[in-house]
């Protein structure tokens, strides 16, 4: 094939052949420009179409993923009992309720959750007894008081269903406030038990402010509205009042422990001084009945070694939407801050 023939295969965008003269001729500049614009436009349209298809595929993927995730959450929310311990609850068993961490209205160990679990455990005719497994440093006396009262109420309604408290690492202060409502209390020999007292603490910055030359300005409506202000000198009457409050709460605690433990307590004022004891020492002073774990109590004391966990756990879907709502609120707050910054 000749060089001239090969050259005839060049793109039409550059050269073409005159059909009459049989010679190559250059494409006019205005035609080149029109053809270039047409090519660019076609490329843009094609790219936009490809991007739309890609976006649509990813959209379908993420929607399917979200649907699967929500379906899984709903399944886990409404089917947990059937999957975990639903079959066990239909046979004789020992009910277990965990009380972990600080006791407080907004904590994992809050009165509403514990009481919900208690009612479920007492209501089930196949639960032979209830074990409260405690590992807590204490917390709110109000929350602990709610639980203590509910245990006593449920025990009166179900006199043949005993309640046992089993202490693991620690059961102090408000934790023991709850344990005192049980029929018997068990612990490990190294458990820490007690701390039957009430505390309120804070700081005073008066001298530091004097040294730094800082003036405190506080205005109140009400003679005692600013009492115990850490930036003002402590008044004798304020201290007296707060000690009376602490003394009243302490006496409530003492009465609850004495009511629950009865003659098992030794006549020793140190028991209510805020001290803690090991599990072995706690037996000697009457705060604990014997050494033993939850498995031991279920097997040897209750006679139903099958343990079913009744600990209330917030439904997965509630936790999801709670966290989702918090994330949305945080995003909105951040956006508003950026707008007004």
MOBEL-V114534 format. One record per residue. RES is the residue in three letters. PSI is psi in whole degrees, 0 to 359 (* if undefined). OMEGA is omega in whole degrees, 0 to 359 (none if undefined). D_FIRST is the distance of its C-alpha to the first C-alpha in Angstrom with 2 decimals. Layout:
# MOBEL-V114534
[[RES/PSI/OMEGA/D_FIRST] [RES/PSI/OMEGA/D_FIRST]]
This chain:
# MOBEL-V114534
[[UNK/136/184/0.00] [UNK/163/178/3.81] [UNK/326/181/6.77] [UNK/321/178/8.31] [UNK/318/179/6.44] [UNK/323/180/7.00] [UNK/338/179/10.38] [UNK/345/182/11.24] [UNK/5/179/11.99] [UNK/150/184/14.81] [UNK/146/180/18.29] [UNK/340/179/20.16] [UNK/343/181/23.04] [UNK/310/182/21.43] [UNK/159/176/19.46] [UNK/168/183/18.96] [UNK/134/174/17.79] [UNK/118/185/20.58] [UNK/339/182/20.39] [UNK/321/184/22.39] [UNK/342/180/20.96] [UNK/17/180/17.28] [UNK/155/176/17.47] [UNK/146/174/17.61] [UNK/150/181/21.19] [UNK/142/176/23.11] [UNK/135/180/25.10] [UNK/151/183/28.78] [UNK/320/182/30.79] [UNK/329/177/33.18] [UNK/323/176/30.44] [UNK/317/182/29.03] [UNK/317/180/32.60] [UNK/320/181/33.22] [UNK/322/178/30.10] [UNK/317/179/31.07] [UNK/321/180/34.61] [UNK/319/179/33.52] [UNK/317/179/31.44] [UNK/317/180/34.41] [UNK/318/178/36.81] [UNK/319/180/34.83] [UNK/320/178/34.71] [UNK/316/180/38.47] [UNK/318/180/39.30] [UNK/318/180/37.30] [UNK/318/179/38.99] [UNK/321/179/42.40] [UNK/318/178/41.87] [UNK/320/180/40.95] [UNK/321/177/44.03] [UNK/317/179/46.26] [UNK/318/179/45.15] [UNK/316/180/45.71] [UNK/318/180/49.11] [UNK/320/179/50.11] [UNK/315/178/49.30] [UNK/323/178/51.34] [UNK/317/178/54.12] [UNK/319/181/54.36] [UNK/310/183/54.40] [UNK/324/177/57.20] [UNK/319/178/59.21] [UNK/320/179/59.06] [UNK/316/180/60.08] [UNK/320/179/63.00] [UNK/317/179/64.11] [UNK/320/180/64.14] [UNK/314/179/66.10] [UNK/321/179/68.69] [UNK/320/178/69.01] [UNK/319/179/69.69] [UNK/314/179/72.30] [UNK/320/180/74.05] [UNK/315/180/74.04] [UNK/331/181/75.54] [UNK/315/187/78.07] [UNK/353/182/79.49] [UNK/9/186/79.15] [UNK/319/183/80.33] [UNK/323/181/83.69] [UNK/327/184/82.26] [UNK/329/188/79.79] [UNK/286/188/82.13] [UNK/17/181/85.84] [UNK/318/181/86.40] [UNK/326/181/87.40] [UNK/328/182/89.67] [UNK/346/179/91.59] [UNK/2/178/92.80] [UNK/166/181/94.68] [UNK/133/183/97.34] [UNK/170/173/95.97] [UNK/126/180/96.80] [UNK/136/180/95.31] [UNK/133/176/93.83] [UNK/121/180/93.41] [UNK/137/172/91.86] [UNK/102/187/93.25] [UNK/143/173/91.01] [UNK/189/182/90.94] [UNK/139/180/92.90] [UNK/121/182/94.79] [UNK/162/183/94.14] [UNK/325/182/93.34] [UNK/8/181/89.69] [UNK/169/176/89.30] [UNK/319/177/88.02] [UNK/81/178/91.66] [UNK/159/186/93.11] [UNK/319/183/96.04] [UNK/314/181/94.11] [UNK/316/181/91.66] [UNK/317/181/94.39] [UNK/322/176/96.73] [UNK/315/179/94.02] [UNK/319/179/93.43] [UNK/314/181/97.18] [UNK/320/178/97.75] [UNK/318/182/94.95] [UNK/317/179/96.37] [UNK/326/184/99.94] [UNK/328/182/98.95] [UNK/119/183/97.26] [UNK/344/181/99.99] [UNK/353/178/98.18] [UNK/121/184/98.28] [UNK/332/180/101.27] [UNK/168/180/101.37] [UNK/132/174/99.43] [UNK/126/171/98.37] [UNK/110/179/97.64] [UNK/112/189/95.55] [UNK/134/171/96.02] [UNK/84/189/94.19] [UNK/143/175/95.05] [UNK/0/182/96.70] [UNK/203/182/98.29] [UNK/224/186/97.71] [UNK/124/175/99.13] [UNK/333/179/102.72] [UNK/311/179/102.19] [UNK/318/178/99.20] [UNK/322/178/101.01] [UNK/320/177/104.13] [UNK/314/183/102.26] [UNK/316/179/101.00] [UNK/314/180/104.43] [UNK/320/182/106.11] [UNK/323/177/103.60] [UNK/315/180/104.00] [UNK/322/179/107.75] [UNK/315/181/107.43] [UNK/325/177/105.11] [UNK/324/177/107.34] [UNK/325/179/110.28] [UNK/330/182/108.35] [UNK/72/186/107.18] [UNK/340/181/110.03] [UNK/7/181/108.75] [UNK/96/185/105.36] [UNK/159/177/105.81] [UNK/130/178/103.68] [UNK/137/174/102.91] [UNK/130/178/101.49] [UNK/118/183/99.44] [UNK/132/177/98.73] [UNK/258/183/95.76] [UNK/316/187/95.25] [UNK/143/171/97.38] [UNK/94/186/99.56] [UNK/156/172/101.19] [UNK/243/183/102.86] [UNK/333/176/101.48] [UNK/317/178/99.99] [UNK/332/174/103.47] [UNK/319/177/104.75] [UNK/314/183/102.60] [UNK/330/182/103.42] [UNK/341/180/107.15] [UNK/350/182/106.89] [UNK/159/177/105.87] [UNK/319/179/108.36] [UNK/153/180/107.46] [UNK/130/178/105.30] [UNK/153/180/103.44] [UNK/168/171/101.61] [UNK/156/182/100.14] [UNK/334/181/102.44] [UNK/4/179/100.21] [UNK/153/175/99.69] [UNK/125/188/100.94] [UNK/141/173/103.42] [UNK/235/185/105.61] [UNK/49/180/105.36] [UNK/91/182/107.81] [UNK/180/181/108.12] [UNK/139/183/106.70] [UNK/145/170/105.02] [UNK/127/182/103.95] [UNK/168/181/102.51] [UNK/195/181/101.13] [UNK/157/174/101.26] [UNK/129/185/103.45] [UNK/18/187/102.02] [UNK/310/182/105.15] [UNK/321/179/105.75] [UNK/321/179/102.09] [UNK/322/178/102.09] [UNK/317/181/105.25] [UNK/327/181/103.72] [UNK/354/180/100.58] [UNK/33/181/102.60] [UNK/132/179/101.10] [UNK/129/179/103.22] [UNK/128/177/103.10] [UNK/110/180/103.23] [UNK/127/179/103.74] [UNK/132/182/105.23] [UNK/158/170/106.38] [UNK/105/188/108.33] [UNK/125/189/110.60] [UNK/323/185/112.78] [UNK/16/184/111.00] [UNK/328/182/107.46] [UNK/24/184/106.18] [UNK/149/184/108.06] [UNK/22/175/106.42] [UNK/125/185/104.09] [UNK/346/181/102.69] [UNK/4/178/102.90] [UNK/153/178/106.60] [UNK/142/180/109.61] [UNK/127/179/110.55] [UNK/144/181/113.68] [UNK/321/181/116.34] [UNK/328/177/116.60] [UNK/316/179/112.83] [UNK/318/179/112.94] [UNK/318/182/115.92] [UNK/315/183/114.23] [UNK/326/177/110.98] [UNK/328/177/112.93] [UNK/323/177/114.85] [UNK/312/180/111.59] [UNK/321/178/110.27] [UNK/322/179/113.65] [UNK/316/179/113.61] [UNK/321/179/110.14] [UNK/318/180/111.16] [UNK/324/175/114.23] [UNK/317/179/112.15] [UNK/313/180/109.99] [UNK/315/181/113.10] [UNK/320/180/114.59] [UNK/316/180/111.43] [UNK/316/179/111.31] [UNK/321/178/115.01] [UNK/318/183/114.73] [UNK/322/185/111.82] [UNK/332/176/113.11] [UNK/226/184/116.83] [UNK/353/180/119.10] [UNK/340/179/116.19] [UNK/138/173/116.02] [UNK/153/178/118.17] [UNK/78/184/120.58] [UNK/112/181/118.67] [UNK/337/180/117.90] [UNK/337/180/114.98] [UNK/325/184/113.03] [UNK/21/183/112.68] [UNK/355/183/112.20] [UNK/359/178/108.40] [UNK/159/174/108.15] [UNK/155/180/105.65] [UNK/160/171/106.31] [UNK/170/179/104.32] [UNK/318/179/104.33] [UNK/315/180/107.11] [UNK/325/181/109.21] [UNK/331/175/108.63] [UNK/319/182/110.27] [UNK/324/182/113.36] [UNK/356/175/113.77] [UNK/9/178/113.01] [UNK/339/180/109.67] [UNK/145/181/107.92] [UNK/319/183/109.30] [UNK/170/176/107.37] [UNK/141/179/104.20] [UNK/153/178/101.32] [UNK/175/178/97.75] [UNK/323/178/96.58] [UNK/319/179/95.71] [UNK/314/182/99.20] [UNK/315/181/100.87] [UNK/318/184/98.86] [UNK/311/189/99.56] [UNK/327/184/103.09] [UNK/310/182/104.70] [UNK/321/184/103.07] [UNK/18/176/102.37] [UNK/91/188/98.95] [UNK/350/175/96.34] [UNK/118/182/93.44] [UNK/131/177/92.57] [UNK/127/183/90.75] [UNK/118/178/89.50] [UNK/3/183/90.70] [UNK/127/182/89.63] [UNK/130/176/88.42] [UNK/128/181/84.80] [UNK/131/180/83.37] [UNK/144/183/80.93] [UNK/318/184/77.29] [UNK/328/176/76.39] [UNK/317/178/79.22] [UNK/321/181/78.05] [UNK/309/182/74.48] [UNK/331/176/75.50] [UNK/314/179/78.01] [UNK/323/178/75.37] [UNK/317/179/72.85] [UNK/321/179/75.45] [UNK/322/179/76.23] [UNK/318/179/72.54] [UNK/315/180/72.17] [UNK/319/178/75.35] [UNK/320/179/74.19] [UNK/318/179/70.85] [UNK/317/180/72.64] [UNK/317/180/75.09] [UNK/320/179/72.35] [UNK/317/180/70.50] [UNK/323/177/73.71] [UNK/320/179/74.44] [UNK/323/182/71.04] [UNK/317/185/71.66] [UNK/357/182/75.10] [UNK/*/none/74.37]]
